Amino acid sequence: MSEDAQKSRKIRLFIAIPLADEGLERLTAAVIPLKKQWAAVDDVRWTPARNYHLTLAFLGGVAATEIPNLAAIMKDGARGMLPFSLHIGPIDFFPNRKKPRLLAARITDDARLGELQRRLVEALAAAGHDLESRKFRPHITVARLKGPAKPQSPVADSGSVGAFPVDRLNLYQSDTQPTGAVYSVLKSRALG
């Protein structure tokens, strides 16, 4: 691949909050009974625990040359924001029970999370990035529901998963593989 082609190559990117070890362990443990409950359902694709994250902004295909600009936007968005905690609620159908596309752990909305997400989206839009216009509904995807077959029973009561600390933002690259998406951290920015 030529140098010009390399520079203009588009890669799938998103900015997200990673789960710290304790939150990751708790969420992984909460998913185990759901996997057992849904074992007979073929149209469920479980998210590997290493891919759990809270998306703040999905950028889609972006030129690799934009990575330094995105890192600067993350730095500005994180400026002055101190680390905080978020609460992982129960796992349920998402976006709703009538037309579920996912099984997801709900995140209790927090003013600091909303402010951080708003800052990033405004800065990304000002820099010319075309973002989704959907309302921000914080969640962590634990499974994708692929087909029309959905279990008739509700999701097992996973209860509250617990709190996890938010102390950084990551810029992720998403590569689609035959076995599912592989996420790589390209840039990381600490809050504060």
Residue, then its C-alpha position, 0 to 999 in steps of 0.5 A: m500500500s502506498e504512503d498516500a493510500q495508507k494516510s487516506r485509509k479509513i478505520r472504524l473508531f469510537i471513543a469509550i469508557p473502559l471498565a476497570d477490573e472490578g467492574l469487569e469482573r462483576l459484569t462478567a459474573a452477572v452474565i454467566p447465569l444469562k448465558k445458561q438461561w439463553a443457552a438454547v437460543d441460537d440467535v444470540r451473539w455474546t460479547p467477549a468480556r474483553n470488549y465491554h465498554l461504555t460508548l460515548a461517541f461512535l465515529g465510524g470510518v475515519a482517516a487514520t490521519e485524524i487520530p492526533n486530532l481525536a486525541a486532542i479532542m479527548k484531552d479537551g473533553a477530559r480537561g477539568m473532569l475529575p474521576f467519578s463512579l458510575h453504577i451498572g444496573p441490571i441487564d435487560f433488553f435494549p433499546n426496549r422489550k418490544k424491539p430488542r436488539l441487544l442485551a445490555a447492562r444499563i448505566t445509571d445516568d450521572a450528570r458528570l457522564g452526561e457532561l463528558q459525553r456532551r463535551l465530546v460530541e460538541a467538539l467532534a461535531a465542530a471538527g466536522h465529524d458526522l455523528e449519530s443524532r440519537k439520544f445518549r442512552p448509556h449502556i454496556t452491550v453484553a449480547r447482540l440478538k441477531g435473528p427473529a427468535k427471541p426467548q419468551s421469558p424475560v431476562a433473569d434478574s441480574g440485579s444491580v451489578g455495582a459501581f465502577p470507577v471512571d478515570r479515563l477515555n479510550l479511542y478504540q479501533s474496531d476491526t471486524q473479524p469472522t469471529g467478531a469485532v476486535y477492539s484495539v486502544l489507539k489513544s487513552r486520556a486520563l480524566g483530571 
